[in-house]
Amino acid sequence: MKMFLKILLIIPVLYLIIIPVYLAISTNAKPCGGIEINIKDSSDYHFVTRRQLLSLVYGNTKRILGQPVKDVSVSKIESRINVLRELKVAEVYMTIDGTVHVYVDQRDPVMRVMPDNGGDYFVDEDGVVVRKRNLYTPRLHIVGGNVNISSAMLDGISVLDTSIKNSILKDIYHLVNYINDDNFWSAQIDQIYVDGNDEIDLIPRVGNQLVHLGTSENYEGKLRNLEAFYDKVLPEVGWNKYSLINLEFKDQIVCKKR
């Protein structure tokens, strides 16, 4: 009786050991039958394409389909795809039916940066800088002028990282997010320009004047004052009366007539 009970206990244990081994062996011998690519938010952003990802999946390999699953290295494929700075997440895995699955999540850009010294970049919601590589250009606030994109930023260090010192881009990042979160300012402000003194000019979509913000200090209060000025003064005097609206002085708005 005891022997019978031991056999009953051993059988499930052997089952739990043998079945996974059998499945692993049979799966490894199975040919790769397909490649599935899932690009999150592909309808909103077009930083990467299916063709581009397929090229990275294949790498220098002439073919993957039909190859034994054991000969397809998903880790190497994932490493090749992760080279793309435009991606926040890249995952590659193989399912039991022999299909290679590629899942990528593109970065969510908040602004476009075009420094006077050259280059064209996007900065995403995490403060990561990405070179503009293709013709696709999402509608974003453009930042230009005296903005420095350092080698550390190009290596993937966020502009918000504490290792990034004395960068006006960090202040601009917070300013742009404030503008993006406000329906009025998001619609009103078109471009942001940084001059040689690290002071900020705003170029509105409506009107033909330049808005000088000065430094980024207390930009929320400065913009509140400007909104009140837009609401109460400009409708009376006309939107094109002034060529310059200066907000750099505390609790003051100084205008220059056209």
Sequence and secondary structure as in RCSB ss.txt:
>XXXX:A:sequence
MKMFLKILLIIPVLYLIIIPVYLAISTNAKPCGGIEINIKDSSDYHFVTRRQLLSLVYGNTKRILGQPVKDVSVS
KIESRINVLRELKVAEVYMTIDGTVHVYVDQRDPVMRVMPDNGGDYFVDEDGVVVRKRNLYTPRLHIVGGNVNIS
SAMLDGISVLDTSIKNSILKDIYHLVNYINDDNFWSAQIDQIYVDGNDEIDLIPRVGNQLVHLGTSENYEGKLRN
LEAFYDKVLPEVGWNKYSLINLEFKDQIVCKKR
>XXXX:A:secstr
 HHHHHHHHHHHHHHHHHHHHHHHHHHHHSB  EEEEEEETTTT  SS HHHHHHHHHTT S  TTSBGGG  HH
HHHHHHTT TTEEEEEEEE TTSEEEEEEEE  EEEEEEETTS  EEEETTS EEE  SS     EEEEES    
HHHHTT  TTSTTS S HHHHHHHHHHHHHT HHHHHHEEEEEE TTS EEEEESSSS EEEEESSTTHHHHHHH
HHHHHHHTHHHH TTSEEEEE  STT  EEEE 
